[in-house]
Amino acid sequence: MVEVKGLTKKYDGHTAVNDISFTLLPGKIYGLLGPNGAGKSTTMNMMTGYIAPSGGTVEIDGHDIYKEAKAAKRQIGYLPENPPVYQDMSVHEYLMFVAELKGVKKEERLLAVESVMEDTGVLDVADKLIRTLSKGYKQRVGFAAAIVNDPSVIILDEPTVGLDPKQIIEFRELIRQLGEEHIILLSSHILSEISAVCDHVFIINGGRLIVDDAVENLDSYAGGDMQLSITVKGDGEAAAEVLRGLAGIKEVSVEDSEDEQTKRIIVKAEATDENLTEQVSLALMEQRIPILGMQEQKDSLEQIFLEVTEEDNELAEDAAGEAISEDEDAEADSLEDDSMDETSAETESIETESTETVSENQTVSVGEIETDDENGKAGEEA
């Protein structure tokens, strides 16, 4: 089992991965999705101990990847996007070298290398120098190196880059086989690949984990519309007009089909209408419009991915806008307080000056009174 808790990575004030947590269980294949710069490769590099996190922990079969690095890494097979192979070694030499580094016993080493070369389809280039191989073959050699010690956890970053269609199919089948007994986490920009081989999907956006769910549950993240494709015989516009009158229908369009006698009708309706198929069937039957086929169309993984990430971006922008607004309000309050303090200080200063002026005037008046009194007394004596 792999446990990732609060994994965070910051670079010079930029947060590449922000407090990500998830659990990987044996016998499952996990897909890691996200736009460029979302933090996928950084997450994988931290999980395998290639780079240190700014916060959080990663445990592989109970071993902390940073505190018990040797024990944890022994359980990991990692294929980065660009495999770090030795270009001037032959494929066989390189895999024997990697097997020794990964602690495969000497008596088991040759058998292990031959087995992974067969599994990954590089037996035919076993004696060739790696620098002479195509990108696809180098990718397969890198994958063979990742699994030569039969690790319990296999982490693959864009594993099918450079492979031709036939190799991709073979590679997917190998992943499915390994996934029966291993934990596999793979990232890919080919979303059809994720949906084809993965049981569970993680979607990262802006360094944050925004989706953690089984592949079969991803439809719940799609937009609120339901779509039906209906093939009818006869007048497609008449059928469309009937459907436009049903409750919950948002849009109806008519498309030509290969058979001139049939039309294809696309119906978009509110996803909350669970009886849409039944309503459509009854409405067309009442008008004696033959239905040749009806199929519910679901959003592809690409559409779901775009909807989820765009919605998250909008929420992030709104949150940033609110934070800026709060900062501006706080700054305005601060300026207002400062202005009031300055006004108060000026008022106090004016009052003080006025008081001093009044005091001076009072002193002069008293002096004048005293002088007048003295003059009066002198006159009386005279």
C-alpha positions as CSV (number, residue, x, y, z in Angstrom):
1,M,0.0,0.0,0.0
2,V,1.1,3.6,-0.7
3,E,0.0,6.4,1.5
4,V,0.5,10.0,0.4
5,K,-0.3,12.6,3.1
6,G,-0.2,16.4,2.7
7,L,2.4,16.3,0.0
8,T,3.6,19.9,-0.8
9,K,6.3,21.4,-2.9
10,K,7.2,25.1,-3.2
11,Y,9.8,26.7,-5.4
12,D,10.7,30.3,-4.7
13,G,7.3,31.2,-3.4
14,H,5.5,29.2,-6.2
15,T,3.5,26.2,-4.9
16,A,3.9,23.4,-7.5
17,V,2.1,20.8,-5.4
18,N,-0.4,21.9,-2.7
19,D,-1.3,19.5,0.2
20,I,-2.1,16.4,-1.9
21,S,-3.3,13.2,-0.1
22,F,-4.4,9.8,-1.5
23,T,-4.0,6.1,-1.0
24,L,-2.9,3.4,-3.6
25,L,-4.0,-0.2,-3.0
26,P,-2.6,-3.5,-4.6
27,G,-4.3,-4.9,-7.6
28,K,-5.3,-1.5,-9.0
29,I,-4.1,0.7,-11.8
30,Y,-4.3,4.4,-11.1
31,G,-4.3,7.2,-13.6
32,L,-2.8,10.7,-12.9
33,L,-4.2,13.4,-15.1
34,G,-3.7,17.2,-15.3
35,P,-2.8,20.0,-17.7
36,N,0.8,20.9,-18.3
37,G,2.3,22.4,-15.2
38,A,-0.3,21.0,-12.9
39,G,2.3,19.2,-10.7
40,K,2.0,15.5,-12.0
41,S,5.7,14.9,-12.5
42,T,6.7,16.8,-9.4
43,T,4.3,14.6,-7.4
44,M,5.8,11.4,-8.9
45,N,9.3,12.6,-8.3
46,M,8.5,13.2,-4.6
47,M,6.8,9.9,-4.3
48,T,9.9,8.1,-5.6
49,G,12.3,10.1,-3.5
50,Y,14.0,11.9,-6.4
51,I,13.2,15.3,-4.9
52,A,12.4,16.3,-1.3
53,P,9.0,17.8,-0.5
54,S,8.4,21.1,1.3
55,G,5.9,19.2,3.5
56,G,4.0,16.0,3.8
57,T,4.9,12.3,3.8
58,V,5.0,9.3,1.5
59,E,4.9,5.7,2.9
60,I,5.6,2.6,0.7
61,D,4.5,-0.5,2.4
62,G,4.9,1.2,5.8
63,H,8.3,2.7,5.0
64,D,8.8,6.4,4.8
65,I,10.4,7.3,1.5
66,Y,12.7,9.9,3.2
67,K,13.3,8.3,6.6
68,E,13.7,4.7,5.4
69,A,14.7,5.5,1.8
70,K,16.5,2.2,1.1
71,A,13.7,0.0,2.2
72,A,11.0,2.1,0.5
73,K,12.8,2.5,-2.8
74,R,13.4,-1.3,-3.0
75,Q,9.6,-1.6,-3.5
76,I,9.4,1.0,-6.3
77,G,9.9,0.7,-10.1
78,Y,10.0,4.2,-11.7
79,L,9.9,5.1,-15.3
80,P,10.3,8.9,-15.8
81,E,9.2,10.6,-19.0
82,N,12.8,10.6,-20.3
83,P,14.4,7.3,-19.2
84,P,17.9,7.8,-17.7
85,V,19.6,5.0,-19.7
86,Y,23.4,4.6,-20.3
87,Q,23.7,5.3,-24.0
88,D,27.0,3.4,-24.5
89,M,25.9,0.2,-22.9
90,S,24.1,-2.6,-24.8
91,V,20.5,-3.3,-23.7
92,H,21.5,-6.6,-22.0
93,E,24.5,-5.0,-20.2
94,Y,22.5,-2.1,-18.9
95,L,19.7,-4.3,-17.6
96,M,22.2,-6.6,-15.8
97,F,23.8,-3.5,-14.3
98,V,20.4,-2.2,-13.1
99,A,19.4,-5.6,-11.7
100,E,22.6,-5.6,-9.7
101,L,22.0,-2.0,-8.4
102,K,18.5,-3.0,-7.4
103,G,19.7,-6.0,-5.3
104,V,18.6,-8.9,-7.5
105,K,20.5,-12.0,-6.4
106,K,23.3,-13.0,-8.6
107,E,21.9,-16.4,-9.4
108,E,18.6,-14.9,-10.3
109,R,19.9,-11.9,-12.3
110,L,20.2,-13.4,-15.7
111,L,16.7,-15.0,-15.6
112,A,15.1,-11.8,-14.4
113,V,16.8,-9.7,-17.2
114,E,15.7,-12.2,-19.9
115,S,12.2,-12.2,-18.5
116,V,11.7,-8.5,-18.6
117,M,13.3,-8.2,-22.0
118,E,10.8,-10.6,-23.3
119,D,7.9,-8.9,-21.5
120,T,8.9,-5.4,-22.9
121,G,9.8,-6.6,-26.4
122,V,13.5,-5.8,-26.5
123,L,14.9,-9.3,-26.9
124,D,15.6,-8.5,-30.6
125,V,17.9,-5.6,-29.6
126,A,19.5,-7.1,-26.6
127,D,23.1,-6.7,-28.0
128,K,22.6,-3.3,-29.5
129,L,24.0,-0.1,-28.0
130,I,21.2,1.9,-26.4
131,R,22.3,5.1,-28.3
132,T,21.5,3.4,-31.6
133,L,17.9,2.6,-30.6
134,S,14.7,4.6,-31.5
135,K,12.9,6.6,-28.9
136,G,10.3,3.9,-28.6
137,Y,12.8,1.2,-27.9
138,K,14.6,3.4,-25.4
139,Q,11.3,3.8,-23.6
140,R,10.8,0.1,-23.5
141,V,14.3,-0.4,-22.1
142,G,13.6,2.1,-19.4
143,F,10.4,0.3,-18.5
144,A,12.3,-3.0,-18.4
145,A,14.8,-1.4,-16.0
146,A,11.9,-0.2,-13.8
147,I,10.5,-3.6,-13.3
148,V,13.6,-5.9,-13.4
149,N,13.5,-6.4,-9.6
150,D,9.7,-7.1,-9.6
151,P,8.8,-4.1,-7.4
152,S,5.4,-4.0,-5.7
153,V,4.8,-0.4,-6.8
154,I,5.3,0.7,-10.4
155,I,5.2,4.5,-11.3
156,L,5.1,5.4,-14.9
157,D,5.3,9.0,-16.3
158,E,4.1,9.2,-19.9
159,P,5.1,5.6,-20.5
160,T,3.9,5.3,-24.1
161,V,5.6,8.4,-25.5
162,G,7.4,7.4,-28.7
163,L,5.7,4.0,-29.2
164,D,3.9,3.1,-32.3
165,P,0.2,1.9,-32.2
166,K,1.2,-1.8,-32.1
167,Q,3.6,-1.2,-29.3
168,I,1.1,0.9,-27.4
169,I,-1.5,-2.0,-27.5
170,E,1.2,-4.4,-26.3
171,F,2.3,-2.0,-23.6
172,R,-1.3,-1.6,-22.3
173,E,-1.7,-5.3,-22.1
174,L,1.5,-5.6,-20.1
175,I,0.3,-2.9,-17.7
176,R,-3.0,-4.8,-17.2
177,Q,-1.1,-8.0,-16.4
178,L,1.2,-6.3,-14.0
179,G,-1.8,-4.5,-12.4
180,E,-3.3,-7.7,-11.2
181,E,-0.6,-8.1,-8.5
182,H,1.1,-4.7,-8.4
183,I,0.2,-1.1,-7.6
184,I,0.5,0.9,-10.8
185,L,0.3,4.7,-11.0
186,L,0.7,6.2,-14.5
187,S,0.3,9.7,-15.9
188,S,-0.6,10.3,-19.6
189,H,-1.8,13.0,-21.9
190,I,-3.6,10.3,-23.9
191,L,-6.8,10.3,-22.0
192,S,-8.2,7.3,-23.9
193,E,-5.2,5.3,-22.5
194,I,-6.2,6.2,-19.0
195,S,-9.8,5.1,-19.5
196,A,-8.7,1.9,-21.3
197,V,-6.3,0.6,-18.6
198,C,-7.0,2.4,-15.3
199,D,-9.5,1.5,-12.5
200,H,-9.1,4.8,-10.6
201,V,-8.3,8.4,-11.7
202,F,-6.7,11.4,-9.9
203,I,-7.0,14.8,-11.5
204,I,-4.6,17.5,-10.5
205,N,-5.0,21.2,-11.4
206,G,-2.9,24.0,-10.2
207,G,-1.1,21.7,-7.8
208,R,-4.3,20.6,-6.1
209,L,-6.1,17.3,-6.2
210,I,-9.5,18.1,-7.5
211,V,-10.8,14.5,-8.5
212,D,-10.2,11.2,-6.7
213,D,-12.6,8.7,-8.0
214,A,-13.2,5.4,-9.8
215,V,-13.3,5.6,-13.6
216,E,-16.9,4.4,-13.8
217,N,-17.9,7.3,-11.5
218,L,-16.5,10.1,-13.7
219,D,-19.8,10.6,-15.5
220,S,-21.0,12.3,-12.4
221,Y,-18.5,15.1,-13.0
222,A,-19.8,15.8,-16.4
223,G,-22.1,18.7,-17.2
224,G,-25.8,18.6,-16.4
225,D,-27.1,17.6,-19.8
226,M,-28.1,14.1,-21.0
227,Q,-27.8,13.3,-24.7
228,L,-29.7,10.7,-26.8
229,S,-28.9,9.7,-30.4
230,I,-32.1,8.4,-32.1
231,T,-32.4,6.9,-35.5
232,V,-35.9,7.2,-37.0
233,K,-37.5,6.2,-40.3
234,G,-39.2,8.9,-42.4
235,D,-39.6,12.6,-41.8
236,G,-36.9,13.6,-39.3
237,E,-38.2,17.1,-38.9
238,A,-41.7,15.8,-37.9
239,A,-40.1,13.6,-35.2
240,A,-37.9,16.5,-34.0
241,E,-41.0,18.7,-33.6
242,V,-42.7,16.0,-31.5
243,L,-39.7,15.7,-29.2
244,R,-39.4,19.5,-28.8
245,G,-42.7,19.5,-27.1
246,L,-41.6,17.2,-24.3
247,A,-40.8,18.5,-20.8
248,G,-37.1,18.7,-20.0
249,I,-35.9,18.8,-23.6
250,K,-33.4,21.5,-24.1
251,E,-32.3,21.0,-27.7
252,V,-33.2,18.8,-30.7
253,S,-31.3,18.6,-33.9
254,V,-31.7,16.5,-37.1
255,E,-28.7,15.0,-39.0
256,D,-28.6,13.0,-42.2
257,S,-27.6,9.3,-42.1
258,E,-26.1,7.0,-44.6
259,D,-29.6,5.7,-45.5
260,E,-31.7,8.3,-47.2
261,Q,-34.9,6.9,-45.7
262,T,-33.6,7.4,-42.1
263,K,-32.6,10.4,-40.0
264,R,-30.5,10.8,-36.9
265,I,-31.9,13.0,-34.2
266,I,-29.8,14.3,-31.3
267,V,-31.7,15.2,-28.2
268,K,-30.2,17.1,-25.3
269,A,-32.1,17.1,-22.0
270,E,-31.7,17.7,-18.3
271,A,-29.7,14.9,-16.7
272,T,-32.2,14.8,-13.9
273,D,-34.8,13.3,-16.2
274,E,-34.4,9.6,-15.5
275,N,-37.4,8.6,-17.7
276,L,-36.2,10.5,-20.8
277,T,-35.8,7.4,-23.0
278,E,-39.2,6.1,-22.1
279,Q,-40.8,9.5,-22.8
280,V,-39.1,9.8,-26.1
281,S,-40.2,6.3,-27.2
282,L,-43.8,6.8,-26.2
283,A,-44.1,10.2,-27.9
284,L,-42.7,8.9,-31.2
285,M,-44.8,5.7,-31.1
286,E,-48.0,7.7,-30.5
287,Q,-47.2,9.6,-33.8
288,R,-46.4,6.3,-35.5
289,I,-42.8,7.3,-36.2
290,P,-40.7,4.1,-36.4
291,I,-37.7,4.0,-34.1
292,L,-34.8,2.1,-35.6
293,G,-32.3,2.8,-32.8
294,M,-31.7,4.8,-29.6
295,Q,-28.5,5.2,-27.7
296,E,-27.5,7.4,-24.8
297,Q,-24.3,9.3,-25.5
298,K,-21.9,10.0,-22.6
299,D,-19.2,12.6,-22.3
300,S,-15.8,11.4,-23.2
301,L,-13.0,11.5,-20.6
302,E,-11.5,14.4,-22.6
303,Q,-14.8,16.4,-22.2
304,I,-15.1,15.6,-18.5
305,F,-11.4,16.5,-17.9
306,L,-11.9,19.9,-19.6
307,E,-15.2,20.6,-17.7
308,V,-13.6,19.7,-14.3
309,T,-10.4,21.7,-14.8
310,E,-12.2,24.7,-16.3
311,E,-14.7,24.8,-13.4
312,D,-11.8,24.5,-10.9
313,N,-10.0,27.4,-12.7
314,E,-13.1,29.6,-12.4
315,L,-13.5,28.8,-8.7
316,A,-9.8,29.6,-8.2
317,E,-10.2,32.9,-10.0
318,D,-13.3,33.8,-7.9
319,A,-11.4,32.9,-4.7
320,A,-8.4,35.0,-5.9
321,G,-10.8,37.9,-6.7
322,E,-12.5,37.7,-3.3
323,A,-9.0,37.7,-1.6
324,I,-8.0,40.8,-3.6
325,S,-11.3,42.5,-2.8
326,E,-10.8,41.7,0.9
327,D,-7.2,43.0,0.7
328,E,-8.4,46.2,-1.0
329,D,-11.1,46.7,1.7
330,A,-8.6,46.1,4.4
331,E,-6.2,48.6,2.8
332,A,-9.0,51.1,2.4
333,D,-10.0,50.7,6.1
334,S,-6.3,51.1,7.0
335,L,-6.0,54.3,4.9
336,E,-9.2,55.6,6.4
337,D,-7.9,54.9,9.9
338,D,-4.6,56.6,9.0
339,S,-6.5,59.6,7.6
340,M,-8.7,59.8,10.8
341,D,-5.5,59.6,12.9
342,E,-3.9,62.4,10.9
343,T,-7.0,64.6,11.1
344,S,-7.2,63.9,14.8
345,A,-3.6,64.8,15.2
346,E,-4.0,68.0,13.2
347,T,-7.1,68.9,15.3
348,E,-5.2,68.4,18.5
349,S,-2.3,70.5,17.2
350,I,-4.7,73.3,16.2
351,E,-6.4,73.1,19.6
352,T,-3.0,73.2,21.4
353,E,-1.9,76.2,19.4
354,S,-5.2,78.0,20.2
355,T,-4.9,77.2,23.8
356,E,-1.3,78.6,23.9
357,T,-2.5,81.8,22.1
358,V,-5.4,82.2,24.6
359,S,-2.9,81.7,27.5
360,E,-0.6,84.4,26.1
361,N,-3.5,86.8,25.7
362,Q,-4.6,86.1,29.3
363,T,-1.2,86.9,30.6
364,V,-1.0,90.2,28.8
365,S,-4.4,91.2,30.1
366,V,-3.4,90.4,33.7
367,G,-0.2,92.4,33.2
368,E,-2.2,95.3,31.9
369,I,-4.6,95.1,34.9
370,E,-1.7,94.9,37.3
371,T,-0.1,98.0,35.7
372,D,-3.3,99.9,35.8
373,D,-3.8,99.1,39.5
374,E,-0.2,100.3,40.3
375,N,-0.9,103.6,38.5
376,G,-4.1,104.0,40.4
377,K,-2.5,103.5,43.7
378,A,0.3,105.9,42.9
379,G,-2.3,108.6,42.0
380,E,-4.2,108.2,45.3
381,E,-0.9,108.6,47.3
382,A,-0.1,111.7,45.4
